[in-house]
Amino acid sequence: MKAIMVVGTTSHAGKSLVATALCRILSRRGWRVTPFKGQNMALNAYVTPNGGEIGHAQAVQAWAAGVMPCVEMNPILLKPQGDMTSQVILMGKAVGKVSAADYYEQYFTQGWQAIEESLRRLTNDFDLVVCEGAGSPAEINLKHRDLTNMRVAMHLNAPTLLVVDIDRGGAFAHVVGTLELLEPEERALIKGVVINKFRGQRSLLDSGITWLEERTGIPVVGVIPWMEQIFPAEDSLDLLERNFQKKANSEITIAVIRLPRISNFTDFDPLESEPSVTVKYVLPSQPLGHPDAVILPGTKTTIADLLVLQKTGMAAAIQEYAAAGGTVLGICGGFQMLGKMLADPEGIEGQEGRYQGLSLLPLKTVIAGNKVARQRIVTSNYPQVGLPVTGYEIHQGRSRLVESEEGNTQSSCKPLFDDPGLGIVDINQSVWGSYLHGLFDNGPWRRAWLNFLRQQRGLPSLPTGVANYREQRETMLNLLADTVEENLDLSPFLPSQKAKKEG
């Protein structure tokens, strides 16, 4: 056996959580393990050391396994960008834009070849591959073109866990219905059911488990208690479920504009981990309020989302907020929006033409065909000189300062880093912009920026000698693995210790 498959009865059942926990559990037991998801539809992306894009969830799973993320872990990434189209990322590189109706006709064969080749490499290099499915394996209208559920399990002959979310109700019906819709050879691979997100007294569930095992002939191998989501979901669905609640010890509130095509909102998990910070996601149609800072996040469709801000009045609200002395920060697409003009002469994002930005920074951005995707290591100039900062770029726009073109002899902004192309801040340090994702992962830089906000409120500074967010993530991954390991029987799924590779 070279693989374990994790599928779910529905989207958001907990497949990513279980797969991540398995990567850490097996790694701690001495297995050389790697994650895998054949096809992923997500706007949260990560850039590997070789400059390839993969789903951020697979990067987290790689870190849980103690290995470096690589494109073979997620050979197909689809990034929705509105108008029923998605950008196709194949083996880490953008290869085109396609409609849902045309995707499988154009990319099914090529995609499956990439999946087979990726699995060949991973199974050669690792003891076990922890494979994650997508959505449900029982979507009868999609099964013939499935690239990531039971087709992968059948290819690997992988024992498969079926995860069900009991918190939403109907869990037993979901399990029975899913199994009924699988082909006999597919159902034969389902070796265990995992009930996820259970709240309450376990004894009240026992009779239901007995009935389910007798009805299906498949054991329930785990009942995982309700846990707060400790690592990011693949898409913005979980943002719909985040109810704003000010932390008890919160002193700073940061409003993140929840753009229609918000991407890489994983950038803000380190801020949410700060006890003194409350992160509030605000829809463009909602009042902005009076936060201590406003963040414009990344987006897959910068111009389309900018037009939404203008139509709803949020653009004017942000401009008024900045004029009153408020702090605004834009990342990637949000950075581009802060400029004076955005142009998409080739209609790459679907919005051909020139558009006026928020005019809070002296920038012009042109959407280009060649995507920039790379990791970066730079040194900060603001809010504190000399801090090392790591992160990654994922963008198709090229931005340039326009002050010199307009005859200005003195710049109104300064470079954030030793690479001036990665970000700028105005001379009042009230409007910030950067192309760097993962900026807040850098603990000392994050604290220095938060201290700038705290000074505006007359609050004492926080210590800046803190670890980067990856150390907090390691703690959370271990807590996740501990909880799942206590509540999941893996013995029917694991090969003997002798099957592990030496070294």
Buried (B, 14 or more C-beta within 10 A) or exposed (E): BBBBBBBBBBBBBBBBBBBBBBBBBBBBEEBBBBBBBBBBBBBBBBBBEEBBBBBBBBBBBBBBBBBEBBBBBBBBBBBBBBEEBBBBBBBBEBBEBBEEEEBBEBBBEBBBEBBBEBBEEBBEBBBBBBBBBBBBBBEEEBBEEBBBBBBBBBBBEBBBBBBBBBBEEEBBEBBBEBBEBBEEEBBEBBBBBBBBBBEEEEEEBEEBBEEBEEEBEBBBBBBBBEBEBBBBBBBBEEBEEEEEEEBEEBBBBBBBBBBBBBBBBBBBBBBBBBEEBBBBBBBBEBEBEEBBBBBBBBBBBBBBBBBBBBEBEBBEBBBEBBEEEBBBBBBBBBBBBBBBBBBBEEEBBBBEEEBEBBBBBBBBBBBBEEBBBBBBEBEBBBBBEEBEBBBBBBBBBBBEBBBEEEEEEEBBBBBBBEBEBBBBBBEEBBBBBBBBBBBBBBBBBBBBBBBBBBEBEEBEEBEBEBEBBBEBBBEBBEBBBBBBBEBBEBEEBBBEEEEBEEE
